[in-house]
């Protein structure tokens, strides 16, 4: 299951971030299937790590039912990975020579013969084929048939306080299929639950921010509150607008005209069109033109309670309004998933690729790396590779819990931001001054201390870590070629002498204490549903901001797709096109004062006053050069202009 990276409206992460890849899969090249018998090929990664001998509770009943997906490797899996790399690498002769969706399918998709052979194998084992797409064959049946098809026994295993089904050894497929099968999902059922068709719930309860506020950084000083770090501190901003963000990141004359951006989340806000239009009008953004915002939605929704469907409305609202605020002329397509589960999110991503709905895809959802499974990692990466050969770039938020120790007890990165085939977007605290001038940024990491009862000091200053940009070194993904020579060796080799993927790649505003204002229809205490506004943050904000900046860069590029951008992003490192973000940009520690409604709506239950220290991201640090909080840094106007074609006479 996948979580939306939620609003961080109250300065605390409300969600996590998703799974990816390992070893030979680090650049998307599937490892050769090792033969576990003369006539079968092992499907690596299909036995989860938690299915151990000590956790084994015995065989699953032969009559138990299951649903599974058999993902197709296509006709040239290695060729797909190689071409995806070549067209994304500025040093390659094939750079920018993208394929259409139809050309990609013809060159790398599964053949009719492969699909027929896979279906024949599954039905011969007693499974029922329930659907076929260009990416997978879905089946249903009993455990006995699944065991016969995949050459493994299914057992019940203890996982925490619960028991789940999983293969006792890696699944396999007949060698006669000649590598047509990439992987299979659904043999284990953790943490998935039974599905049912659901109606979308009403919007979540209203949330509002209390004042006082700064209209720009430092405009209102908390003169009556205690000092922090030896000085009076400003009140948190009310919420930056598109005008302020465009100025901070050097948008200039570019608007994203003739560029298409897709946004994927689960479910769909029923008021997104009216909310986005109202917000644009109130904050001076360009009005939405007819057809500029479109939605691609599933026929039915599932798991609405488990996935907290209404919480995703705010995610969609943030993504849509932030993209439009920074790239007001870009066309935006929202692609909703039927649930927050992997299968449904993969379907949403596949719709973008199969129909080339956009060149840039913003994704603010995921999970921790420890929750990833290699079978799903392979399925996700195949979609990302297909996107790369078509000139589609995927941007994923890096997480809202820093090194994840406070959240999970284990230092780790999030996924799929850890994939070698996506651009991971980290986060900053941003100071935009009077006249919309960029002042500085820190790495986003917040420590919170509350005002003492007598109002004369901050209790336990600087307080406890609440949230921060996700980052660090992957434990499963090998170091991609584009990070070599830019990412410090100490970071790359933190978990392996051979080197691993480090997250993030680039960054933008994420701190809710210097956050972005959004407008959304919410449910008020009297039961009415009304439009209202609040400040928001998280790398759920950073991802759509970077996606919008990429739209501006693509416009500067003559509206030609940039595609998978990491090789280009790293090739520009050290060229003065990024703000090099550090934790102490002014030479001293930084903090803001914040006042909140205790009940999140009004002062009826009192106010809470706190100090939020900036640049305190768990064990992660923003330093000069590349770092694991902000990557190469944040974009400037020089970054956007660097994509302009250079012509000589």
C-alpha positions in Angstrom: 0.0 0.0 0.0 1.1 3.5 -0.8 0.6 6.6 1.3 0.0 10.2 0.1 2.7 12.5 1.4 0.3 14.6 3.2 -0.1 18.3 3.9 2.2 18.8 6.8 -0.2 21.6 7.5 0.5 21.3 11.2 4.2 20.9 10.7 4.2 17.1 11.2 4.4 14.5 8.5 1.1 12.8 7.9 2.4 10.1 5.6 5.4 8.2 4.4 6.8 7.7 0.9 7.3 3.8 -1.7 9.3 0.6 -3.0 12.1 0.2 -5.5 15.1 -1.8 -6.7 18.3 -3.7 -6.0 21.6 -5.0 -7.4 21.5 -5.6 -11.1 18.2 -3.8 -11.3 19.8 -0.5 -10.2 19.9 0.8 -13.8 16.7 -1.1 -14.7 18.5 -4.0 -16.3 16.9 -7.2 -15.0 19.2 -9.7 -13.6 19.4 -13.0 -15.6 16.9 -15.5 -14.3 18.9 -18.2 -12.5 17.6 -21.7 -13.4 16.3 -23.4 -10.3 15.6 -26.5 -12.4 16.4 -27.5 -15.9 13.1 -26.3 -17.2 12.3 -23.2 -15.0 13.6 -19.7 -14.5 13.6 -18.1 -11.1 11.7 -14.9 -10.7 14.0 -13.1 -8.3 12.6 -11.1 -5.5 9.2 -12.9 -5.3 9.9 -14.3 -1.8 9.7 -11.4 0.7 12.4 -11.0 3.3 10.0 -11.5 6.2 9.0 -15.0 5.0 11.6 -16.7 7.2 11.8 -20.2 8.6 11.3 -19.0 12.2 8.1 -17.1 11.1 6.7 -20.0 9.2 3.2 -21.0 10.5 2.6 -23.8 8.0 1.1 -24.3 4.5 -1.7 -22.1 3.2 -4.9 -24.0 2.5 -5.0 -25.3 -1.1 -8.5 -23.9 -1.5 -7.6 -20.3 -0.4 -8.2 -17.8 -3.2 -5.8 -15.2 -4.5 -5.4 -12.6 -7.3 -2.0 -12.1 -9.0 -0.4 -10.1 -11.8 2.2 -11.6 -14.0 4.2 -8.7 -15.4 5.7 -9.1 -18.8 9.4 -8.4 -19.6 8.7 -7.5 -23.2 10.8 -8.5 -26.2 14.0 -6.8 -25.2 14.3 -5.9 -21.5 18.0 -5.3 -21.6 17.7 -3.2 -24.8 15.0 -1.1 -23.1 17.3 -0.3 -20.2 20.2 0.5 -22.5 18.1 2.7 -24.8 16.5 4.5 -21.8 20.0 5.4 -20.6 21.3 6.5 -24.0 18.5 8.9 -24.8 18.8 10.5 -21.3 22.6 10.9 -21.3 23.7 14.3 -22.8 27.1 12.6 -23.7 25.4 9.9 -25.8 24.9 10.2 -29.6 21.3 9.0 -29.0 20.5 11.8 -26.5 17.1 13.2 -27.1 16.2 10.7 -29.8 12.9 9.7 -28.1 10.4 7.2 -29.4 6.7 7.6 -29.6 4.5 5.4 -27.3 3.7 3.3 -30.4 7.3 3.0 -31.3 8.3 2.0 -27.8 5.6 -0.6 -27.6 6.6 -2.0 -31.0 10.3 -2.2 -30.1 10.1 -3.2 -26.4 6.6 -4.4 -25.6 5.6 -8.0 -25.3 4.7 -9.8 -28.5 1.3 -11.4 -29.1 3.1 -14.7 -29.2 4.7 -14.1 -25.7 1.3 -13.0 -24.3 -0.4 -16.1 -25.7 2.3 -18.4 -24.3 2.1 -16.8 -20.8 -1.7 -17.1 -20.8 -1.5 -20.7 -21.9 0.9 -21.6 -19.1 -1.3 -19.9 -16.5 -4.6 -21.5 -17.6 -2.9 -24.9 -17.9 -2.0 -24.7 -14.2 -5.7 -24.0 -13.4 -5.6 -20.2 -13.0 -8.2 -18.0 -14.6 -7.0 -15.1 -16.7 -9.0 -12.1 -15.6 -7.3 -9.4 -17.7 -4.6 -8.5 -20.1 -2.8 -5.2 -20.6 0.4 -4.3 -22.4 2.2 -4.7 -19.1 0.7 -7.7 -17.3 -1.7 -10.6 -17.3 -3.9 -10.8 -14.2 -5.2 -14.1 -12.9 -7.3 -15.5 -10.1 -7.5 -18.9 -8.6 -6.8 -21.1 -5.7 -3.5 -21.6 -3.9 -3.0 -25.1 -5.4 -3.2 -23.7 -8.9 -0.8 -20.9 -8.0 1.7 -23.3 -6.5 1.6 -25.4 -9.6 2.0 -22.4 -11.9 4.8 -20.7 -10.0 6.7 -23.7 -8.7 6.7 -22.8 -5.1 4.7 -23.6 -1.9 2.7 -20.9 -0.3 2.9 -20.8 3.5 1.5 -18.5 6.2 4.1 -16.4 8.0 4.0 -14.2 11.1 4.8 -10.6 10.4 4.6 -8.5 13.5 1.3 -9.2 15.2 -0.3 -10.5 12.0 0.0 -13.5 9.7 0.3 -13.3 5.9 0.7 -15.6 3.0 3.9 -15.7 1.0 6.0 -18.1 -1.2 8.3 -20.4 0.7 10.9 -19.9 -2.1 11.2 -17.6 -5.0 8.5 -18.2 -7.7 9.6 -19.4 -11.1 8.3 -19.6 -14.7 8.9 -22.2 -17.4 12.2 -21.7 -19.2 10.2 -22.3 -22.4 8.7 -18.9 -22.1 12.2 -17.6 -22.9 12.3 -14.7 -20.3 8.8 -13.3 -21.2 7.9 -13.0 -17.5 9.4 -10.1 -15.6 7.9 -10.9 -12.2 4.7 -11.9 -10.4 2.9 -9.9 -7.7 0.1 -11.0 -5.4 1.5 -14.3 -4.2 2.1 -12.6 -0.8 -0.8 -10.7 0.6 0.9 -8.3 3.0 -0.4 -5.6 3.7 -3.2 -5.8 1.2 -6.8 -6.2 2.3 -9.9 -7.3 0.6 -11.2 -4.9 -2.0 -14.7 -3.6 -2.5 -16.1 -0.9 -4.8 -16.4 2.3 -2.7 -17.9 5.8 -3.0 -15.5 8.6 -2.4 -16.0 10.3 1.0 -16.6 14.0 1.6 -13.7 16.4 2.1 -11.7 16.2 5.4 -12.5 18.5 8.3 -11.4 22.0 7.9 -7.9 23.2 8.8 -6.9 26.8 9.2 -3.7 28.6 10.3 -3.7 31.2 13.1 -1.8 34.4 12.9 0.3 36.5 13.3 2.0 36.0 10.0 4.7 37.4 7.9 3.7 38.3 4.3 7.3 37.7 3.2 10.1 36.3 5.2 10.9 38.6 8.2 8.2 41.2 7.5 6.6 40.6 11.0 9.0 40.1 14.0 7.8 38.3 17.1 9.0 41.2 19.4 7.0 40.1 22.4 8.2 36.5 22.3 11.4 35.1 23.8 14.6 35.3 21.7 15.9 32.3 19.8 19.6 31.9 19.1 20.2 35.3 20.7 17.8 37.3 18.6 14.2 38.2 17.9 12.7 35.9 15.3 10.1 36.5 12.6 6.7 34.9 12.5 6.2 32.2 9.9 4.9 33.3 6.5 1.2 33.1 5.8 2.1 31.0 2.8 4.1 31.9 -0.3 2.2 32.6 -3.6 3.1 31.6 -7.1 4.5 35.0 -7.8 7.0 34.6 -4.9 8.0 31.1 -6.0 8.4 32.0 -9.6 10.7 34.8 -8.6 12.7 32.6 -6.2 13.4 30.0 -8.8 14.0 32.3 -11.7 11.0 31.7 -13.9 11.5 34.9 -15.8 9.4 35.1 -19.0 8.8 31.4 -19.1 5.3 30.1 -18.3 5.4 26.4 -19.4 3.5 27.1 -22.6 3.0 24.1 -24.8 4.3 21.7 -22.2 2.3 18.9 -20.7 2.5 17.9 -17.0 0.8 14.9 -15.5 0.1 14.4 -11.8 -0.6 11.0 -10.2 -2.2 10.5 -6.9 -4.9 8.2 -5.5 -8.6 9.0 -5.9 -9.8 12.4 -7.0 -11.0 15.6 -5.4 -14.6 16.3 -6.5 -14.0 20.1 -6.2 -10.6 20.3 -7.8 -11.6 22.4 -10.9 -13.6 25.0 -8.9 -11.0 25.1 -6.1 -8.1 25.6 -8.6 -10.0 28.3 -10.4 -10.9 30.2 -7.2 -7.4 30.0 -5.9 -5.9 31.3 -9.2 -8.3 34.3 -9.1 -7.6 35.1 -5.5 -3.8 35.1 -5.8 -3.2 36.7 -9.2 -2.3 33.5 -11.1 -3.3 33.2 -14.7 -6.9 32.0 -15.1 -7.2 28.3 -16.1 -8.2 28.1 -19.8 -10.8 25.7 -21.1 -9.3 22.3 -21.4 -6.0 23.3 -19.6 -6.8 21.0 -16.6 -8.1 17.5 -17.4 -8.6 14.4 -15.4 -8.1 10.7 -16.3 -10.0 8.7 -13.6 -10.7 5.0 -12.9 -14.2 3.6 -13.3 -14.3 2.5 -9.7 -12.5 3.2 -6.4 -11.4 0.7 -3.7 -10.1 0.7 -0.2 -11.2 4.2 0.5 -11.2 3.8 4.3 -7.9 2.0 4.4 -6.2 4.6 2.2 -8.0 7.6 3.8 -9.3 8.7 0.5 -10.3 12.2 1.5 -6.7 12.9 2.6 -5.7 12.5 -1.0 -8.0 15.4 -2.0 -5.6 17.8 -0.4 -2.6 16.2 -2.1 -4.2 16.6 -5.5 -5.1 20.2 -4.7 -1.6 21.0 -3.6 -0.1 19.4 -6.7 -2.4 21.1 -9.2 -2.3 24.6 -7.6 1.5 24.5 -7.1 2.2 23.4 -10.7 -0.1 26.1 -12.1 1.3 28.8 -9.8 4.9 28.2 -11.1 4.1 27.2 -14.7 0.7 28.9 -15.4 0.5 28.1 -19.1 1.3 24.4 -18.8 -1.4 21.9 -19.6 -2.1 19.7 -16.6 -3.5 16.2 -16.6 -4.5 14.6 -13.3 -4.3 10.8 -13.4 -6.1 9.3 -10.4 -5.5 5.8 -9.1 -8.3 3.5 -7.9 -6.6 3.1 -4.5 -3.3 3.7 -2.7 -2.1 0.1 -3.5 0.8 -0.6 -5.8 -1.2 -2.3 -8.5 -3.5 0.7 -8.9 -0.7 3.2 -8.8 1.2 1.3 -11.4 -1.9 1.4 -13.6 -2.0 5.2 -13.2 1.6 5.5 -14.2 1.1 3.1 -17.1 -1.7 5.2 -18.5 0.6 8.2 -18.7 3.3 6.2 -20.5 1.0 4.1 -22.8 -0.9 7.2 -24.0 2.0 9.7 -23.6 -0.2 12.0 -21.6 2.7 14.3 -20.6 6.4 14.7 -20.8 6.7 15.5 -17.0 5.1 13.5 -14.2 4.8 14.8 -10.6 4.3 12.1 -7.9 4.0 12.9 -4.2 3.5 9.5 -2.7 5.4 6.4 -1.6 6.7 4.3 1.2 10.0 3.5 3.0 12.7 1.5 1.3 12.4 -1.3 3.9 8.8 -1.8 2.8 9.8 -2.3 -0.8 9.7 -5.7 -2.5 11.9 -6.4 -5.6 9.0 -7.8 -7.6 7.2 -4.5 -7.5 10.4 -2.6 -7.9 11.0 -4.3 -11.2 7.4 -3.5 -12.3 7.8 0.1 -11.4 11.2 0.5 -13.1 10.0 -1.0 -16.3 7.3 1.7 -16.5 10.0 4.4 -15.7 12.3 3.0 -18.5 9.5 3.0 -21.0 8.8 6.6 -20.0 12.5 7.5 -20.5 12.6 6.2 -24.1 9.5 8.2 -24.8 11.0 11.4 -23.3 9.0 11.3 -20.1 10.5 12.2 -16.8 9.2 11.1 -13.4 9.6 13.3 -10.3 9.1 11.8 -6.8 9.1 13.5 -3.4 11.9 12.2 -1.3 10.0 11.9 2.0 9.0 14.0 5.0 10.7 12.2 7.9 14.4 12.9 7.3 16.5 9.8 7.8 13.4 7.9 8.9 14.9 7.0 12.3 12.2 8.9 14.3 9.5 7.3 12.1 10.7 3.7 11.7 13.7 3.3 14.0 15.9 2.5 11.0 18.0 4.9 8.9 16.8 4.5 5.4 15.6 6.4 2.3 12.1 6.4 0.7 11.0 4.8 -2.5 10.5 5.1 -5.4 12.5 8.2 -4.9 15.4 5.7 -4.5 15.0 4.3 -8.0 17.8 5.0 -10.4 15.2 5.9 -13.0 13.4 8.8 -11.3 14.3 12.3 -10.1 14.1 12.4 -6.3 13.1 15.9 -5.0 14.3 17.0 -1.6 13.2 20.0 0.4 14.3 23.3 1.7 13.2 26.2 4.0 12.9 29.3 1.8 13.3 33.0 2.6 11.7 35.2 0.0 12.0 38.9 1.0 10.4 42.2 0.2 9.9 42.6 -3.5 9.8 38.9 -4.0 13.6 38.7 -3.8 15.3 35.4 -3.1 17.3 35.7 0.2 18.4 32.2 1.1 17.4 28.6 1.7 18.3 25.9 4.3 17.8 22.2 4.1 14.3 21.5 5.4 14.5 20.0 8.9 12.4 21.3 11.8 12.9 21.1 15.6 9.9 22.4 17.7 9.8 23.9 21.2 6.7 25.4 22.8 6.3 28.6 24.8 6.6 28.2 28.6 3.5 28.8 30.7 4.8 32.1 31.9 5.6 33.2 28.3 9.3 34.0 29.2 11.1 31.1 27.5 10.9 28.2 25.1 10.5 24.9 26.8 13.3 22.4 26.2 14.7 24.7 23.4 15.4 23.9 20.6 13.0 21.0 21.1 12.4 17.8 19.2 12.6 16.9 15.5 9.2 17.0 13.9 9.9 16.6 10.1 12.4 17.1 7.4 13.3 16.3 3.8 13.9 12.6 3.2 17.4 11.6 2.0 20.4 9.4 2.5 22.0 6.4 0.9 20.0 3.4 -0.5 20.7 0.0 0.8 19.4 -1.8 -2.3 20.0 0.4 -5.3 23.5 0.5 -6.9 25.1 3.8 -7.7 23.8 5.1 -11.0 26.3 6.4 -13.6 25.1 10.0 -13.4 25.9 10.4 -9.7 29.6 9.3 -10.0 32.0 12.2 -9.6 29.3 14.5 -8.1 28.0 12.6 -5.0 30.7 12.5 -2.3 32.3 9.0 -2.0 31.5 8.9 1.7 27.8 9.1 1.0 27.8 6.7 -2.0 29.7 4.1 0.0 27.9 4.5 3.3 26.2 1.1 2.9 28.4 -0.7 0.3 32.0 -0.3 -0.8 30.7 -0.7 -4.4 28.5 2.4 -4.0 24.8 3.0 -3.9 22.2 5.4 -5.0 22.0 8.6 -2.9 18.8 10.6 -2.5 17.7 13.3 -3.4 18.8 14.7 -6.8 17.5 18.3 -6.6 15.3 20.2 -4.2 12.7 23.0 -3.8 10.6 24.6 -1.0 9.1 22.0 1.4 9.1 23.4 4.9 5.5 24.2 6.0 6.9 27.0 8.2 7.9 28.8 5.0 5.3 27.0 3.0 2.8 27.6 0.2 -0.8 28.7 0.5 -3.4 26.4 -1.1 -7.2 26.7 -1.4 -9.5 23.7 -1.0 -13.1 22.9 -0.2 -13.2 21.4 3.3 -15.9 20.3 5.7 -16.6 22.8 8.4 -17.7 22.0 12.0 -21.4 22.8 11.1 -21.2 20.1 8.3 -21.1 22.6 5.5 -18.5 22.3 2.7 -16.7 25.6 1.9 -13.6 26.8 0.1 -10.9 27.9 2.5 -7.1 28.4 2.5 -4.2 27.2 4.6 -0.4 27.0 4.5 1.1 23.6 3.5 4.4 22.0 3.0 6.3 18.7 2.7 8.2 17.3 -0.3 4.7 16.9 -1.7 5.2 20.6 -2.4 8.7 20.3 -3.6 7.9 17.7 -6.3 5.3 19.7 -8.2 7.4 22.8 -7.9 10.3 21.1 -9.6 8.0 19.5 -12.1 6.8 23.0 -13.0 10.3 24.4 -13.2 11.1 21.5 -15.6 8.2 22.7 -17.7 9.8 26.1 -17.8 13.1 24.5 -18.8 11.4 22.5 -21.5 9.8 25.6 -22.9 13.3 27.2 -23.0 14.4 24.0 -24.7 12.1 24.8 -27.6 9.4 22.7 -26.0 11.3 19.6 -26.9 11.1 17.0 -24.1 13.9 16.8 -21.6 12.9 13.2 -20.6 14.6 11.5 -17.7 16.4 14.5 -16.4 19.0 13.1 -13.9 21.9 12.9 -16.3 21.3 16.5 -17.4 20.8 17.6 -13.8 24.1 16.2 -12.6 25.9 17.3 -15.8 25.1 20.9 -14.8 26.4 20.5 -11.2 29.2 23.0 -10.5 28.2 25.3 -13.3 26.5 28.0 -11.2 23.0 27.1 -12.2 21.8 26.0 -8.7 21.4 27.7 -5.3 24.0 25.7 -3.3 21.9 25.2 -0.1 23.4 24.9 3.3 22.0 24.6 6.8 23.4 28.0 7.9 23.2 30.3 4.9 23.4 33.4 7.1 26.2 32.2 9.3 24.0 31.6 12.4 21.1 29.3 13.4 17.6 30.3 12.1 14.1 30.0 13.5 10.6 31.3 13.1 7.7 31.7 15.6 4.4 30.0 14.9 1.0 30.3 16.4 -1.6 27.6 15.8 -5.2 27.0 16.7 -5.3 24.1 19.2 -8.3 22.6 17.4 -7.0 23.4 13.9 -9.9 25.7 13.1 -10.5 28.6 15.5 -9.4 30.0 18.9 -12.3 28.3 20.8 -9.9 25.8 22.4 -6.9 28.2 22.7 -3.7 28.9 20.8 -0.4 27.1 20.8 2.8 29.1 20.3 6.1 27.5 19.3 9.5 28.2 17.9 10.5 26.2 14.8 14.3 25.9 14.3 15.3 25.5 10.6 18.0 23.4 9.0 17.8 20.6 11.6 17.1 17.5 9.4 17.7 14.5 11.8 21.1 13.1 11.0 21.2 14.6 7.5 23.0 17.9 6.7 22.9 20.4 3.9 26.5 21.4 3.1 28.4 23.0 0.2 28.1 20.9 -3.0 26.0 17.8 -3.2 24.3 16.7 0.0 21.6 14.2 1.0 19.0 16.9 1.9 18.9 19.0 -1.2 20.9 17.1 -3.8 22.7 19.4 -6.2 20.6 22.4 -4.8 17.6 24.4 -6.0 17.2 25.8 -9.5 17.9 29.4 -10.6 17.1 31.2 -13.8 20.5 30.1 -15.1 19.3 26.5 -14.8 16.2 27.2 -16.9 18.2 29.1 -19.5 20.8 26.4 -19.7 18.3 24.3 -21.7 18.1 26.9 -24.4 19.4 25.7 -27.7 22.8 27.0 -28.6 23.2 27.9 -32.3 26.2 29.1 -34.2 26.6 30.6 -37.7 
